[in-house]
Amino acid sequence: MAEDFVNLLADLKEQEVLSLAQKRIDSGEDPIKILDDSRAAMAIVGKRFADGEYFLPELVFSGELLKQISEMVKPHLKQAVETKKLAKIVIGTVAGDIHDIGLNIVDFMLDVNGFDVTNLGVDVPVEKFVEAVKKTNAPIVGLSGFLTPAFDAMKETVEALDKAGLRKDLKVMIGGGQMDDEVKKYAKADAYGKDAMAAVTLAKGWIGAK
Ligand code: B12
């Protein structure tokens, strides 16, 4: 089923992939696995876009399909984990970037794992991150980005948090499509997380929660 699912999503076959997603959920499959397979399909969509096989309409449609699938999966994630509020976290997609599907999955996973999440949305200017950290006293910030220009936006956001005197009591994690440890170093962040579960593990580690 997983392979069919990945191919149907990459081929943007709406009805077929949504009914297969429902079938997988009804059969009690691990919701995380369905999200991982969606990610694999997005990598294929991204490659077809880069190769000129898909164009913006396909990219937009793939995002819509992914949103529908993550909405179907989310309630089943909720059943997996019940905890009390642990700590505050400010997250957002950095300036110039409007990709938010990954960000919203991170938001959701942090929420169901007990964190009090302030999600600033997309294309977030550096000063808005500074404001939100001052307002919430959050000890953790999560920066999301999918575009190459997001590397610099992440670096500028960390610099602005530092200039505001907030950096020393703050942990900053980054993530999204092509982010990695090199970008983490470049942006002077504390950690890179490959997916939403990594975001939860990093955050729990920093506040000493199991
Ligand atoms: C869907 C999509 C879009 C949709 C986004 C819809 C939406 N609401 O988000 C739309 C159509 C809007 C779009 C627009 C564009 N896009 Co686009 N898009 C994609 C695509 C196909 C999928 C992205 C996605 O949502 N993936 C699925 C999610 C779930 O991603 P994920 O990586 O699994 O997310 C997980 C992790 O990354 C992690 N994570 C995410 N954030 C964070 C944060 C933290 C702190 C942590 C720890 C972890 C973490 O957790 C997530 C969940 O597990 C990618 C291709 C790809 N392979 O990624 C191209 C891609 C990112 N887009 C690309 C481009 C070029 C564009 C456009 C410039 C196209 C254009 N000419 O207009 C515009 C840019 C608009 C802008 N200013 O941002 C390029 C970027 C190339 C580059 N090097 O910069 C890509 C790579 C495609 C390609 N190969 O060319 N896009």
Residues whose N, C-alpha, C, O or C-beta is under 5 A from the ligand:
A	BS01	B12	R39 M42 A43 V45 G46 K47 F49 A50 L56 L59 V60 S62 G63 G96 D97 I98 H99 D100 I101 G102 L103 I105 V106 G142 L143 S144 G145 F146 L147 T148 M173 I174 G175 G176 G177 G193 K194 D195 A196 A199
